[in-house]
């Protein structure tokens, strides 16, 4: 009986800790996308990131990704960003949202992974919302 309680407690603790590792990071990324704040996005990135911006797709260093995102946000000034859907597993979560800019609306997908208690951005896609 004690072992069953311990197993339930441990399982609950693992689920709670995996959830807590993601708390705050998606909100910071959403806020950065809403304002075009590439500094915050870069701080949340892994050292390399798979980046898809319209027709450009590659794996970049976070420094290169910041430059590409700066260029995108200069041309497409953001007005708002809203997460529409999210999902994932214990160590990775994905978010799908809508980025409205002055000229167009874009579909955004980003992937967060937690490794060694650190949650980082591993993939960011900004695509036309047609």
DAGI-V32525 format. One record per backbone hydrogen bond with DSSP energy under -1.0 kcal/mol. CO is the residue of the C=O (numbers start at 1). NH is the residue of the N-H. E is the energy in kcal/mol with one decimal. If there is no record, write none. Layout:
[[CO;NH;E] [CO;NH;E]]
//
This chain:
[[1;5;-1.9] [2;6;-2.3] [3;7;-2.5] [4;8;-2.4] [5;9;-2.6] [6;10;-2.7] [7;11;-2.5] [8;12;-2.4] [9;13;-2.5] [10;14;-2.4] [11;15;-2.2] [12;16;-2.4] [13;17;-2.6] [14;18;-2.3] [15;19;-1.9] [16;20;-2.6] [17;21;-1.6] [19;22;-1.4] [22;26;-1.0] [24;28;-2.4] [25;29;-2.5] [26;30;-2.7] [27;31;-2.4] [28;32;-2.2] [29;33;-2.5] [30;34;-2.2] [31;35;-1.5] [32;36;-1.4] [32;37;-2.1] [36;38;-1.3] [37;41;-1.6] [38;42;-2.6] [39;43;-2.0] [40;44;-1.3] [42;45;-1.1] [44;121;-3.4] [47;62;-1.9] [49;60;-2.7] [50;124;-2.4] [51;58;-1.9] [52;126;-3.1] [53;56;-2.6] [56;53;-2.3] [58;51;-2.8] [60;49;-2.7] [61;65;-2.6] [62;66;-1.9] [63;67;-1.6] [64;68;-2.2] [65;69;-2.7] [66;70;-2.5] [67;71;-2.0] [68;72;-2.1] [69;73;-2.8] [70;74;-1.7] [71;75;-1.6] [72;76;-2.6] [77;102;-1.7] [80;100;-2.6] [82;98;-2.4] [85;96;-3.0] [87;94;-2.8] [91;114;-2.9] [92;89;-2.7] [93;112;-3.2] [94;87;-1.9] [95;110;-2.3] [96;84;-3.1] [96;85;-2.0] [97;108;-2.6] [98;82;-1.8] [99;106;-3.0] [100;79;-3.6] [100;80;-1.7] [104;101;-2.8] [105;129;-1.5] [106;99;-2.9] [107;127;-2.9] [108;97;-3.0] [109;125;-3.0] [110;95;-2.3] [111;122;-2.8] [111;123;-1.2] [112;93;-2.4] [113;120;-2.5] [115;118;-1.5] [118;115;-2.4] [120;113;-2.3] [121;46;-2.5] [122;50;-2.4] [123;111;-2.2] [124;52;-2.6] [125;109;-2.2] [126;54;-3.2] [127;107;-3.1] [128;130;-1.1]]
//
